[in-house]
Amino acid sequence: MFGVTSLTGYVVGYMSSFPALLFFELVIATIGTIATCTWTGLGVLIQKFYLRHFRVINIILALTLLECIWGMLR
């Protein structure tokens, strides 16, 4: 979904040749793979910290979410 959305939203409007679309799809796939690996790696690194402090972290995240909702409703 990420690749299709990115390709159709940002590339197809400017280029339509197959080699260009293939190149940009490979670039998008590479960026997506790097982002996923980074997300997974950072999750593994902070897992022990999260398991020790999950209640405090969950409260902070819940309050942040409520603040975002409050900002949208104002």
N, C-alpha and C positions, 0 to 999 in steps of 0.2 A: 504494500500500500504506500509506503514511504517513497519508493522509487517511482511508481506510477504517478502519484500526486505531484512529486517534485518535477518529474519530466514534463508532464502535461501542463503544469502551472507555470513553469519558469523557462522551459526550453522550446517546446513545440511552437509557441507563438513567434519565435525568432528564427528557428531553423527547422527544416523538414527533411534534410538529406539523411539517408540511413547511416553513413559513417559518423556524422555529427551526433545523431541521436544515440548511436552505440557508444561513442566516446563519453558523452555526458552521462549515460546510464552507468557506465563503468565507474566514472568519478563519483556519482551518487551512491552506488553500491559500496565503494571503498570507504567513503565518508560514513555511511551507515554502519559498516562493519567496525570501523575504528571507534565510533561512538558507543556501540553496543559492548565492545570489549572493555572500553574505559569504564562504562557504567557498571559492568560486572566486576571488574577489578576493584573499583572503589567500594563497591558493596561488600566484597570479601574483606577488604582492609578495615572497614568500620564495623563489621559484624560483631566482634567481641565488645566494642564500646557500646553498641546499640543494645546488646543483650544485657549488659550491666545497668543501663540507664533508660530502658525502653519506656517506662512510665513517664518520666520527665520529658523525653523527646516527643512522645505521643501527645502530651498535654500542650507542649509548645507548638507542635504542628497543627493541632486542633484549634488553638487560639489564633494562629496565623490564618487558617482557613476561614474562621469566623470573621476575622478582620477583613479578609478579601470579600466575603459575602456582604458584609456591612457596607464596604466601599461601593459595591455594585448597586446596592439598594438605595443609597443616598441620592 
